[in-house]
Amino acid sequence: MWLPSWVHLRKKTTDFLEPFGVDIKVLLEAPTEQKLLLIDKYANAVLKEPKNKKDFLNLSSDLQTAYRAVLPDPSAEDYYHEVTAVRVIASRIRDVGLQSIDVSPVKKDLEDLLDKSIQTGEHMLPQIQKLKDLSKLNADALFKFFNKLENKNLQVEGMLAEVEEKIAEMMKRNKQRAGFMDRLTSLLDEYNSGAHDINKIFEELVELANALTEEEQRAVKESLNEEELAIFDILLKENINPKEREEVKKTATELIEKLKQEKLVLDWR
């Protein structure tokens, strides 16, 4: 017996995806290689309206729950691949920004959808270009790279997640870097509201990534290590002369050395 919630959610999912040109039936009937292209094409289409990302991910989760509720009805098997396809698209959207893009989180779903065994660590889905690779390109090359992309929204989504992870990691070492997270939050607001087109968001993301690269090199330029730089940033005041700046550096270095010595004493005790 089919529950009303399943019937409703299946139709709701179809109606939600239709305006984006997402056709689950076409995906299921496509050959393997075409399926892989369609997964990215459909994920990118949903992300064309960033504000719909959360709605789709929630809808996908609700659909899975409703489907499990009708099991073990034998006729539920008729819809297994349909539900799996929706789950794979949702997983692609949710996981595209992971530092290590691997099929393992959705391995079984992909194997079922593609009717193909996937080796551990095998990259079936196209990999999003990492910022560290894009940073090697000059402005013209970057523009050409992005301009020829078919799935621009998916690329930007991955970059946003990558930058957020990078800033969070950098802030663990130096809380004074919170301004970078504020800058990213502002960019996310622009992205989610549709205030700028995807090309402008990409441009601003690259600028932010370049600023992060410069920040990572600042300790070396200041002749300090990361710990000393964190203390230096806390002690530093505006409008100080070069001599005073060097004194602050010296204080930061001495303070870190003192803290290390005290830790050694405590560890010995």
C-alpha positions in Angstrom: 0.0 0.0 0.0 1.5 3.3 -1.1 1.5 6.0 1.6 0.1 9.4 0.7 3.4 11.0 1.8 5.4 9.0 -0.8 3.0 9.8 -3.7 3.0 13.5 -2.7 6.8 13.7 -2.4 7.5 11.9 -5.6 5.3 14.4 -7.5 6.7 17.3 -5.5 10.2 16.3 -6.5 9.4 15.9 -10.2 7.6 19.3 -10.2 10.5 20.9 -8.4 13.1 19.6 -10.9 11.1 20.2 -14.1 11.8 23.9 -14.4 15.6 23.2 -14.2 15.3 20.8 -17.1 16.1 17.8 -14.9 14.4 14.6 -16.2 15.1 11.6 -14.0 13.7 9.3 -16.7 16.2 10.5 -19.3 19.0 10.0 -16.7 18.0 6.4 -16.0 17.7 5.5 -19.7 21.0 7.1 -20.7 24.2 5.0 -21.4 26.8 5.0 -18.6 29.1 7.8 -19.9 26.0 10.0 -20.6 24.7 9.4 -17.1 27.9 10.8 -15.7 27.6 14.0 -17.8 23.9 14.3 -16.9 24.6 14.0 -13.2 26.8 17.1 -13.4 24.5 18.9 -15.8 21.5 18.4 -13.6 23.4 19.3 -10.4 24.6 22.5 -12.1 21.1 23.3 -13.3 19.7 23.2 -9.7 22.6 25.4 -8.5 21.7 28.0 -11.1 19.4 29.3 -8.5 21.5 28.9 -5.3 18.6 29.6 -3.0 17.0 26.4 -4.2 20.0 24.3 -3.1 18.7 23.8 0.5 15.2 23.2 -0.8 16.3 20.4 -3.1 18.6 18.7 -0.5 15.8 18.7 2.0 13.3 17.4 -0.6 15.7 14.6 -1.5 16.1 13.6 2.1 12.3 13.6 2.6 11.9 11.5 -0.5 14.3 8.9 0.8 12.5 8.8 4.1 9.1 8.4 2.4 10.4 5.7 0.2 11.8 3.7 3.1 8.5 4.0 4.8 6.7 2.0 2.0 9.2 -0.8 2.1 9.1 -3.9 2.1 6.2 -3.5 -0.4 7.5 -5.5 -3.4 6.3 -2.8 -5.9 8.6 -0.3 -4.2 11.5 -1.8 -6.2 10.0 -0.3 -9.3 11.0 3.1 -8.0 14.4 2.2 -6.5 16.5 3.6 -9.4 14.4 6.7 -9.5 15.0 7.4 -5.8 18.7 6.5 -6.2 19.1 9.0 -9.1 17.7 11.8 -7.0 20.0 10.9 -4.2 23.1 10.9 -6.4 22.3 14.4 -7.8 21.8 15.6 -4.2 25.1 14.0 -3.1 26.9 15.7 -6.0 25.6 19.1 -5.0 26.4 18.5 -1.3 29.8 16.9 -1.7 31.2 18.8 -4.7 33.4 21.1 -2.5 35.1 18.3 -0.5 38.9 18.6 -0.6 39.2 15.0 -1.7 36.5 14.3 -4.2 35.9 10.5 -4.1 32.9 8.4 -5.0 33.0 6.5 -1.7 30.2 8.5 0.0 27.8 7.5 -2.8 29.7 4.5 -4.2 26.8 2.0 -4.0 24.3 4.5 -5.4 26.6 5.3 -8.3 27.2 1.6 -9.0 23.5 0.9 -9.0 22.8 3.9 -11.2 25.6 3.1 -13.7 25.2 -0.6 -13.4 29.0 -0.7 -13.1 31.4 -1.7 -10.3 33.6 1.2 -9.1 37.1 0.6 -7.7 38.0 2.3 -4.4 39.5 5.7 -5.1 38.3 5.7 -8.7 37.0 9.1 -9.9 33.9 8.5 -12.0 32.5 12.0 -11.7 34.4 14.9 -13.2 36.6 16.7 -10.7 36.2 20.3 -9.9 39.3 22.4 -10.5 41.0 23.3 -7.2 42.0 26.8 -6.4 45.6 25.9 -5.9 45.7 24.8 -9.5 43.8 27.8 -10.8 46.2 30.1 -8.9 48.9 29.2 -11.4 46.9 30.8 -14.2 47.1 34.5 -15.2 43.9 36.6 -15.4 43.4 35.9 -19.1 43.8 32.2 -18.7 41.4 32.2 -15.8 38.8 34.0 -17.8 39.2 31.6 -20.7 39.0 28.6 -18.3 35.8 29.7 -16.7 34.2 31.0 -19.9 34.4 27.6 -21.6 33.0 25.7 -18.6 29.6 24.0 -19.1 28.9 23.6 -15.4 29.9 27.0 -14.0 27.6 26.8 -11.0 29.1 23.5 -9.9 32.6 24.9 -10.2 31.7 27.9 -8.1 29.9 25.8 -5.5 33.1 23.7 -5.1 35.3 26.7 -4.8 33.1 28.3 -2.2 33.3 25.2 0.0 37.1 25.0 -0.6 37.7 28.6 0.4 35.5 28.3 3.5 37.4 25.2 4.6 40.7 27.0 4.0 39.7 30.1 6.0 38.5 27.9 8.9 41.8 26.1 9.0 43.8 29.3 8.8 41.7 30.9 11.6 42.6 28.0 13.9 46.2 29.3 13.8 45.3 32.9 14.0 42.0 34.3 15.1 42.8 37.8 13.7 42.1 36.3 10.3 38.3 36.5 11.0 38.0 39.3 8.4 38.5 36.7 5.7 35.5 34.8 6.9 33.5 38.0 7.0 34.5 38.7 3.4 33.5 35.1 2.4 30.1 35.5 4.2 29.4 38.7 2.3 30.3 36.9 -0.9 28.0 34.0 0.0 25.2 36.4 0.6 25.7 37.9 -2.8 25.8 34.5 -4.4 22.7 33.2 -2.6 20.7 36.3 -3.4 21.6 36.4 -7.0 23.0 39.9 -6.6 25.8 39.2 -9.1 26.1 36.9 -12.0 28.2 33.7 -11.8 31.1 35.3 -13.6 31.4 38.1 -11.1 31.2 35.6 -8.2 34.0 33.6 -9.8 36.1 36.7 -10.1 35.6 37.7 -6.5 36.3 34.2 -5.3 39.7 34.1 -7.2 40.5 37.5 -5.6 39.8 36.2 -2.1 41.8 33.0 -2.8 44.8 35.2 -3.9 44.4 37.2 -0.7 44.5 34.0 1.3 47.7 32.9 -0.5 49.3 36.3 0.4 48.2 35.9 4.0 49.8 32.4 4.2 53.1 34.0 3.0 53.0 36.9 5.5 54.7 35.1 8.3 57.8 34.5 6.2 57.8 38.1 5.0 57.6 39.3 8.6 60.4 36.8 9.6 58.1 35.2 12.0 56.6 31.7 12.4 52.8 31.2 12.5 52.7 31.2 16.4 54.7 34.5 16.6 52.6 36.0 13.8 49.3 35.3 15.8 50.7 37.1 18.8 52.1 39.9 16.6 48.7 40.5 15.1 47.1 40.7 18.6 49.7 43.2 19.9 49.9 45.3 16.7 48.3 48.7 16.8 47.6 51.1 14.0 49.8 54.0 12.9 53.0 52.8 14.5 56.4 53.6 13.0 58.9 51.0 11.7 60.9 51.0 14.9 57.8 50.3 17.1 56.8 47.6 14.6 60.1 45.8 15.1 59.7 46.1 18.9 56.2 44.4 18.6 57.8 41.6 16.6 60.5 41.2 19.2 57.9 41.1 22.0 55.9 38.4 20.1 58.9 36.3 19.6 60.0 36.5 23.2 56.5 35.8 24.5 56.2 32.6 22.4 59.6 31.5 23.6 58.6 32.1 27.2 55.4 30.1 26.7 57.3 27.2 25.3 59.8 27.2 28.1 57.0 27.3 30.7 55.3 24.4 28.9 58.5 22.4 29.0 58.7 23.0 32.8 55.1 21.9 33.3 55.6 18.8 31.2 58.8 17.9 33.1 56.9 18.1 36.4 
